[in-house]
Amino acid sequence: MSLKKRLENYKKSNMYPFHMPGHKRMLDGCYQIDMTEVEGVDDLHDPEDVIALDENRLATLYGVDKAFMLVGGSTVGNLSAIYACLMENDYVLIQRNSHKSVYNGATIRHLKVGYINPKLDENGIYKAATLEEIKESVVAAKTKPKAIVITSPTYEGYYCNIEKIAEYCRSENIILIVDEAHGAHLGFHESFPHQAAGKADVVITSLHKTLPCLTQTAALLISTNRVDITGFREALDIFETSSPSYVLMNSISQCIDVMEDNRDYYDKYVDNLNDFYKIRGKLKHLEVISEEADKKDIGKLVISTKHTNLSGVELAKILREKYEIETELSSFSYVLAMTSFMDTKEGFERLKKALLEIDKAITVGEIKVPILYAVTPNKRMELWEAKTSAVIEIPLEESHGRISSTMVCLYPPGAPVIVPGEEISNQSIEIINNALKTGIHVTGLNKGRICVVN
Ligand SMILES: Cc1ncc(COP(=O)(O)O)c(C=O)c1O
């Protein structure tokens, strides 16, 4: 019996709760299945019954040896994967534009860190890391990395060639960890290839981002005999709450039911997407980026304003205010509309109609995408060393030559200009000032001040 079924039965039973949570299931809606680890509903941290069964179903679904349900998002998955696969002082190669949870994992585990630097496309979007870039970083490193952490697909949907990268990592005996937060929907239909699950040693995926599942739900998917499963369990005990939400776990259980039973959702979804992409022949100024399905997830609709007089941010504003369409993100020269198989035909039609109308009203132009990452980092300390040193806060303008203890990131595209342990250069100060002037969101500064090692 699945967890979902067990919770349904529990809800109908006459059991009185002299236990947590304090709402006592006396409120309606999701409160009715919000439980603690009582008899019959299993325990996420030591599953033996319905949760163990659902984790097995999840493993079968993704074709992996072992699956862990997560209720703290891919954030918990990345932290746990890094903690479990690596030991203090191990050398790891990560993508420079990794999510902060990857950086935090490397910091907490006191790792030595090197980088893989993927290229940007003409809209300033990070492409996926290529096998060649990975090989270059391995060759350039003084030590052989124990593990590599890459992101595939990227936020905007660029895939890595996971098959080739996994083969290479196996041949070099390097553990491959893939942050597949944006790709939980991959591998279930021929139009959505390159799923990492089952190919990489460890895969982290956010069920909530692209499948019908509640926010915070995710999965850790393991197919390796190079790392002991007990290590993952121990890591999850550290990073995941001791009171995992049954509402979230119920949602995972329900999502597994959907994925097992309703593959025809994908056919409708692909039909809708194919219909939508026909807009490309009708747009004069806007452009819907369309790499082959082999290179880019067709479900992430990237609408470029590069060759128009409208910025991505302005396009998103018009879509929101005039057409009541909210998009996932917008940047200098593009908007990302995220889709899933839960989107309706009507939704796609609304977006199409809106874009066609907007396209008619705009003219040719050229949106400049600033080059934000022309910086060559000079690493003076490891991340963790900078994070455990005494620090002082000084004005960014006076920080040239100091060692940063802060990560300074630009959003979009969401990658650090300065990483803890790196020397702050005039060039990085200039890039940050430029970004601020152009209206890019900069994280890591406190009113123009930066924390540096004292
Ligand atoms: C590439 C990537 N990895 C990991 C995460 C963290 O995922 P979650 O929000 O499920 O914790 C995100 C979040 O946006 C992400 O973009």
The ligand as a Gaussian input file, in Angstrom:
#p B3LYP/6-31G(d) Opt

LIG

0 1
 C       20.120000      24.307000     -10.491000
 C       19.413000      24.277000      -9.164000
 N       19.766000      23.365000      -8.244000
 C       19.173000      23.289000      -7.051000
 C       18.158000      24.149000      -6.710000
 C       17.504000      24.036000      -5.376000
 O       16.265000      23.427000      -5.548000
 P       15.113000      23.483000      -4.441000
 O       14.448000      24.804000      -4.614000
 O       14.229000      22.323000      -4.833000
 O       15.748000      23.321000      -3.133000
 C       17.740000      25.126000      -7.630000
 C       16.674000      26.068000      -7.291000
 O       16.196000      26.852000      -8.044000
 C       18.389000      25.198000      -8.890000
 O       18.048000      26.116000      -9.804000

